Every structure is written in structure tokens, then in C-alpha cells.
Amino acid sequence: MASGAPLFAGLLTGIIGGIVVASISGSQLSVSGPAAGLTVIVFGAIESLGSYSVFLLAVVLAGIIQLVLGLIKAGTIGNYFPSAVIEGMLAAIGITIILKQLPHALGYDADFFGDERFKQLDGENTLDALNTALGAIHLGAFTITLLSLLILLYWPKLKKLNTVPAPLVAVVIGIGLTQIFKGSSLEIASKHMVSIPTVNSFDEFIGLFIFPDFTAIFNHDVWIVALTIAIVASLETLLSIEAIDKLDPYKRVSPTNRELVAQGVGNMTSGLLGGLPMTSVIVRSSANANSGGKTKQSAIFHGIWLLLALLIIPTVINMIPLACLAAILLLTGYKLAKISLFTHMYKRGLDQFIPFTITILAVVFTDLLTGVAIGMVVAIFYLLRNNMRNPFGYDLEEVDGYKRVKVYLSEEVSFLNKAAIQQSLYNLPRDVHHITVDGSKSRFIDKDVVQVIKDYEQNALSNGKKIELIDIYDKREIPNINYLFKKVQPTTKRRRNKLTKQD
């Protein structure tokens, strides 16, 4: 609805995300489907391209681009997201879910269900909607929410009954209460109910599919939309995969390049059949993990159940009150943003806690990608600061009345350390007569740092000081011959001959 697309398109995307993407993906817990992060892009693209069928062509092309990105190993970028930012993103998603679902839990439904951005399409923001909802509480919906939360919290503790999933019990009771409330002041309005297309025949089902318009293949705007979708969807997928791996109790690592290939195939399929662009979705995936999912069979079967529900029981699905789903998502949000997580991140130090906190605030008050980008900038700042703090160590001693300083360079000395090393060398006490700069333990010394040290050598000599430089050179160009010889230690004649040939 928020994307300005047919309702069936969203369901179809969820079906394909389950059956197609999960079958190819290497992630065991990731669940793919239409993502809130793409809503604005999709809405604008459909309007600018003029027709939904032309937009579908852009989705197909976006899938091809993602497939190519996966094949050229572009998914490795996902390995460089700082842990504090990913943890902050998860907590922010949890808080956002709670803020967005509270109005639905209270019976206020002016905004689209599932819209996760702070600034809404209706001109209000999340806090405005929450404030309005507090003044328009519907007693029937609120009653269903409270009862659903009690079931979700206490049903799993009943040993003989907990084989039936608590969310399913909550939904069934919610449907029952909706029927009981009819005709009373507690009656649930139709706008507070699930709404999916009702299919009465196979021909009617086939008629729901829309196919791309390939005649627009040379349209410049189509390719711009395709590239935009491919980049945003890939970034959101990589972020989600990284986050879901942290929720995995078995701590499995999902292959990111394979995930891009899976998403590419999924978006190609979705575009060809009339669906929306998709990504790996944190909310769905975390719900999967929290419900006890262990392998990707849960994601595949979820796609199958969606398809069967659409074909067989759409009328029953449309009897579910949104308050039930809001209760389920409120609990999901709480599990993502537990207070213990904040305590844990604080104990890890301010260089972790501050990027974590800023990421949360940025995601909650903007959107997922913007918030993560802000968190990345803060995390990189702390990374650079820590890197500049530890470029060297030194010993100061006095021998025969003369002060001597020995400076030890660290293992990696980059251009970021240039200023700190230069300042420290030129600020050494004036009564130091002998200076040694030792780079023997360094695997890399940047050219700029080497030049700074060489310049200081000339300065020290001109001031009558003794200075000794040990292994100070750009180690990318000149191999450490002594290091190589230490590694080559043949113990037999046969071994010696083999090494000689290799050399």
C-alpha cells in the first residue's frame, strides 16, 4: 500500500522471498520480502516511470545487477561493518518496531502497517502518530493486544501445550474476540483488520499477475531506477545478514556473495511476475530467530504457507485484527532492544557505546540506511583516533650521565600516525643525546612516516645529537631479507635442494 503498488505484489514478493531466495541463500535464518527501506524509492519510481509494468522491468534489471555484484564478490563489503553499528542498528529496529506498533496496538490506524521511517507519508512523524493514538484508544483493540501479550509471555511456559506456537494461539483468540465484539462498543473496525486480496478461482488468481514491459529497455530512467534499487537493496541486505548472524544462537556466518546472488535471482523472479523489489528483512528474520527457527526450511515453508493462505483461506486471514500482529511485533521489538544489550555495550567501553548509541538515535529519527551511515562515520572516527594513539612506544634511560631514548614503532604504522610521531619526536627533551628509532617489529611503515623520521634524523644530527635508525624504510617495496632467511632453514640436503629451486 505504501509503495503505491497492487496489494498482491507485496504478498507475491513475500512468497518469492521465501521459496526462491531462501532456497538459494546460504543464510539459515534470513527471511526476504518487501522492505520498508525501499518504499519511498518504489513509490517515486512508479510515478516517474508512468506505469507499473515499466517499473517491473527496472526490478528485473536490478536483480541482474545484484547477480553480477554477487559473482564479482562485492558482498565482502558486508564484512567491514563495525560490530557496534550493527548492534545499534538491531536495537534501533527494535525501538522503531515498538514505536510504530503501539498505535496499532491501541487501535489507531492512520498510518500504513509496516512503515518503519520516522517521517511518514501522511506528513506526520512517528511521535506525532503515537501522541494521536494515545488520545484515540480503542478499548476492543487494546483488550486484544493485552491478552495477546499475556499469551505470548506465558503460553511457552506451559509444558504440555507449548508445542503449539504462542503467536498462533494469540491470532486464533484474537479472531475469536473480534467475532464476539461485533455489535458492541468493542467492535473492531474493518480498517483495523488484515486486508489481502480474496481469490475465488484459479483464473482470478492468474489475473493478479502483471508482467514487465520490455519495450522500455532503452529508457534511460529505467536503468537509473534499476541501479538505485540494486544498490539500496544490496546494502540493506548485507546489513540485515550481518545483524541476523549476530542473533543466530549457533553463530553461523552467512556467505554474503551468495546472498547477493540469491537476492538477484529473487528480484528477477519478482519483477517478471509482478512483485516488488525485495531485501533480507531484519524484522522478519528476527521473528524467525525468536520463534526458534534453526534452518532455512522455516523461511522456505513461510513462503509456501503464504501462497496456500492466499489461495485457500484469504477470508480467514482477513479476520485477523492488527492488534494481534502488533502484540507479536512489540515482543519482537523488545527482544531486539533489551536493556541488557545497552549494559553490555557500555561495559565494552565508550569507543563502542557511543557509536552504538548514535546509530540507534540516527536510525530511529531518520531511516535505516541514513542512520547506519551516520553510525559508520562515528565508528570510523573512534577507529582512527585509537589508531593514532598507538603508533609507538619508547624507553627513556640515563647512561653515564647521558639520556638515551629508544622509540619502538608498532606493527602497522600508517599515514594517520604521521602527526603523532612527528610531534613526539620533535618534543623529546632537549637533554637527550642519543636517539634510536626501531622499526624492526613493523610489518608496514607508510612512506610519509619514513620521510618524517628521515627529516628528524637530519635535524637531530644538525643539533649535535646521535641518532640511529633501525629498519626504517617503506616495507612495501624492500623485503626484509633477514626475515626471509629466518624462514628458510633446510635441515636435509633434499630439503635444501627443493628450497633452492623455489628461490
N, C-alpha and C positions, 0 to 999 in steps of 0.2 A: 504493500500500500504506500509506504513512504517513498518508494522508488518510482512511483507512477507507472508501475508495470501491472499486468494481469495477476490476480491472486494465485492462479495456477502456476505461474512462473516461479514463485517463491517455493511452493511445495515441490515442484519438479526439480529445482536446484538442490533441495534437501535430499531428495531421493537419489539423484545422481551423485551428490557428495558422499552419500552412504555406500551405495552399491559399487560405483565406478572408482571413485578416488580412494576409498578405504581399501579396495582390493589391490590397488597398485602401490599405495603408500607403504613405507617401511615403519611408520609410527603405529604403535599398538593402541594408543588412547585418543589420538586426534580424531575429531569429527568435523567434517567440512559442510559448508552450506552458505547461503546468502549472508553477507556480513554487513553490519551497521556502518562500518567504516567506508563502504562503497556507496551508501545510499545517495549522498549528495551528488557524487560523480555520475551515477546511473540516472538520477532524476534529470540532471542538466544535459546529459548526453542524449537521452531520448527526445528531449525538446529540441536540441540543436540539430540533430540529425533528421528530424522530421517524421520518422516512423519507427516503430518498434522492430520491424523486420530488418531495417538498415542497422539499427543498434545491435541486433543479434550477430550480424556479420562482424562487427567490432569485437564482440565477445569471442567469436571463433578465432579471429586473428590474435587476440590477447592470449588465448590458450596456446596458439602456435609459438608465440614469443616466449611464454613461460616454459614450454617444452624445450626450446633452444637454450634458454638460460640454464635449465637443469642439465642438459647434455654438455654444456661448456663449463660445468662445475661452479656456476655463480652462487649456488646455495651455501658455499662455505662462508659467505659473509655473516650467516647466522651464528657462527662460532665466535664472533667478535663482539657480541652484545654483552656489556658488563652485567654480572650477576645481580648487583644492587638495583639496576634499572629494570631487569626482568622481574625481580621480586616486587619492586614498586609498581610495575605495570599490573601484576596479578592482584595486588592489594587494591589498586585503583579501580580495576574492573569490578572487584567485589563491592567496593563502596558505591560505584556507579550503579551496579545492579540494584542494590538496596534502595538508593535514592530514586531510581526510575520505577521500581516496582511498588514502592509504598503508595503512590496514588492509585494504582490498580487494586492494591490490597484494601484500600479504603473505599473503593467503588467509584473513583473518578477516572474517566477515560477520554479526556480531551486529546491526549497525545497518542501517537502510534505505539503499539505494543512492540517493544524490542528496539526502539530508537535510543541509542546509547550516547549521543552527543550532548554536550552541555547546552548549546544554543539550539533550540528546537525549530522545526519548520513553521510552527504557528507564531513565531516571533518571541515567545517566552523562553525562559531557560529552566533548567531542572529545579532550581529553588523556587521559582515562581509557581511551577506546576504543583510542587509539594505543598506550598503555602495555600494555594487554592483548594487542594484536595483536603487539607485539614479542616477547611471550612465547609466542606460538602461531603461529609462522611455518610456512606450508605450503610445502614445497620445490617442489612442482609448480607452484603458482600463482606463486611468486616467480620461478621459472625463466621462465615465460611473460611475466611483467612485464618482466624484464631484457631478454629477447630482443625484445619489442615496443618497448621504449625504444630499443634499438640500431637497429632497423628505422626507427623514426620519425626518428631523428637522421641516419642515414647513407643511407637509401634516396633521399631527394631529391637527393643529390649524384651519383647515377648517371645520367648524361645520357640514355642510351638507354632507361632503364627508368622514369624518374621521371614519365612521363605517367600511370602507374598510381598513384593516391594511396597514400602510405605507410600511413595508417590502415587502408585496405582490405587491404593486404598483411599488416599486423600481425594483423588479425582472422582472415584466412584461415589464416595459420600457427598462430595460437592455437587455432583449431578443429582443425587437424591434430594439434597436440601433445596436445590433450585426448583425441583418439581413441587416440593412441599410448600415453598414460599409463594407459589403462584396464587394470585388473587388477594394477597395480603400486603401490608405495608412493607414487608421484607422482600417483595418480588424483585428478582434480578432482571434488569432491562436487557434487551437484545444487544445493545452496544457493549455490554459487559460480558458477552459470551464469545467463545471462539467462533470464527467465521471462515469456513473453507468452501470452495465450490462443491455443489452437490451434483454428482454424476448419476444419471438414471439409466444410461445404456452405454454399450461399448462404442457405438457411433458417436455419441455425445462426448465420450472420453477422448476419442481420436480427434474430434473437432477442437479440443482445447490446445492442441499443439500448433505452434507458429514457427515458420521456417525462415532462415535468413535470406536477405535479398542480395545475391551475389553480383547483381548488375552494378552495385555501388562499390566494387572492389577498387576502383581507381579514384574514389572520392578521398581527397586529402584529409578531410575532417574525420573520416572513419579510422584512418591509420593513427591520427593523434589520440582519439578516444581509446583505441586498442592499446597503444603504448602506455597511456596513463593507467588504464585498468591493470595491465600486466605488471607495471612497477609497483603500484599501490597494493595490489592483491598479493604479490610475491613478498613484499616487505611485511605485510600483516601476517601472512602465513608463516614466515620464518620466525617472527616474534612469538606467534602462538605455539609453534613447535618447540621453541626453546623454553617457553613457560610451561607447557604441558609435560615436558621431560622432567621438570622440577617437581611436578605433582605426582609423577609415577612412583609408586612405592617400591618398584624394582629398579629404579634409576637407570632405565634403558635409554640409550642415545639414538634418536631418530636420524636417519640419513637425510640431510637437508636437500641434496641434489635430487635424490629420488622423489622427495616430496614435491619439488618444483615440477618434475616430470608428471607426477600424479595429478597435480593441480592443473597443469597444462592440458592433459587429456580430459580432465573433468570439465574445464571451461570450454573446450572444443565441443564436447558432447552436449553441454548445456546450451551453448549458442546454436547448435544445429537443431535442437529440439524445441527451443523457445524459452529456455530458462535464463536466470540472472547470472552474472559473474559470481564466483564463489571464492572463499578462502578457508583455511583452517580456522575454526572459531573457538575462542577461549571459553566462552560461556558454555557451549555445547560440550566441549571436551572436558571441562572441569566437572560438569554434571555427570559425565560418563565416568570419570575417575572417582567421584564421590559416591556414585551408585555401586561401586565395586567392579567396574569393567577392568578386565585384565589383558584382553587381546583385541585385535581389530575386528573380530567377529561381532562385537557389540555394535560397532559403527555400521558394519555391513547389514546386520539384521535391522538396525534402526531405519535404514533406507527401505528395506523390504516392508517393514511394518507401516511406514508412511504410505507406500504405494497401496498396500492392501486396505489401509484405513480409508484412503481416498476412494477406492473402488467399491468397498463393501459397506463401511459404516460411517459415511460422512455425516449422516443425520445425528448419530450418537456423538461424534466428535464436536459437532456444533452445539451440543448440550452442556459442554464443559464451561463452567464460569471462569473468567480470567483471574478471579481471586485465588482459585486453586493453584494455577500456574504461578501467580505472583508469590504465593507462600513457598512453593518449591524453589523458586529463584532467590527469594530472600535468604533461605537457608544456604543455598549455593554461594551467595554473596558473602555471607558471614564466614563460611569456611575458607574463602579466599582472603579475607581481611581480618583474621583473628588477632586479638590483642597480643597474643604470644609471639606473633610474627614481628610486631613492632619492637617488643622487648628483645627478641633475638637479634634484630638488625642493629639496635642501639648498642648491644654488648660487643658487636663486631667493630665498633669504632665510628667516629664521626665521618671518616672518609667513605664509609659505606652507608651510614644512616642518612646523611644529608642528601646524596643523590637519590636514595630510596624515597625519602620524604618529598623532595621536589618533584620527582616523577609522579608520585601519587597526586599531588596538587595539580600538576600540569595536565595529567590525563583527565582528572575529574572535571576541571574547569575549561578544558578545550575539547580535544578528541584523542583517540588512541595514538595515531602517528605523530601528531604535533607534540603531545605530552612526552612520548618516548624520545623524540628528537631533543627536547629541552633537557630531559634527564641524561641523555648521552653527552650533551655539552658539559653539564655539571660533573659527570663521572670522569670525562676526559680531563677536565681541569684538575681534579684531585689526582688523577694518574700522572699528569705532567708535573704537578707540584711534588709528589712523592719521588718521582724520577729525578727531579732537580736537586732534591735534598740529599741524595745518597750517591754522589758520583765518586767519592773518595773518602779515605781516612788518613790520619797522619800521626806520627810519633815525634815527640819533641824531647831531646835529651841533651845533656851537657857533658862534654868530654874534654878534659884538660883545660877547663875554663872557656871552651868554645861551645856555643849552642849549635846543635845539628837538628835538622828536620828531615824526616823521610815521609814522603807522600805516596800512599798506595792508591792507585786508580781501581775502580770497581770493574766487574766483569764486562759490563756494557757501558760505554761512555759515548753518548750521542751529542748532537749539536745543542740539545736542550741543557746540557751540563756546562756549556761553554762559559756562560756568565758566572756561574758559581765557582768554577775552577779558577777563572781569571781573577775574580775578586779575592779569593782566598790566597792565591799565590802573591799577589801584589800587596796584600795586607799582612804578610808574615812579619814578625817582629824584626826591627832593624838590626838587632844584635845577633841575628842568626847568620853564621858564616859559612855553613855547609848545608846544601840542599840536595836531596835526592828525590827524583820523581820516578816511581817504579810502575811500569805498565805491563810487567811480566804476567800478571794474572788476568789481564784483559783479553777478551776474545775479539773485541771491536773497539776502536778508538776513532771517532769521527775526524775528518781532515781539519775541520775548523778548530777542534780542541788541540790537535797536534800543532797547528800553527800558533795558537795561543801559548802553548808550552815552549815552543822554539823561540818565540819572541821574548818570553820571560827569561829564557836562558841567556839571550844576548844582553838583556837588561841587567841581570844578576852579575854577569862577567864584567860589564862596564862599571859596576859598583864595587868590584874587587871581591866578589863572593865566589866560593867554589860551588859548582852545580854539576850534578851527574844525572843523566837521563838513561833509564833502563827500558828497553823495548818500547820506545815512544815512536810510533810510525802508524801509518794507515794500514791496518792489518787486513784490509780487503784486497790490497794489491801485492803485499810482500808476505809470503808464507813464513811462518815461524819454523825455520829449518831444524832447530834443536827439538822442537815438539815432534816433528815428523820422525827424527831419528830415534826418539824415545819410544815411539810406537813400533818401529821396525827392529825387532830383536830376534833374528833367526837363531834357533837352538841346534839345528842339524844342517848338514850340507845340502840335503834335498830341499829343506825349507828355505835355505839361503838362496838357492838357485831359482826357486819359484818367485821369491820376492824381487830378485834382480830382474827377471823377465817382466814382472808387473811394473817396476820402476821404469 
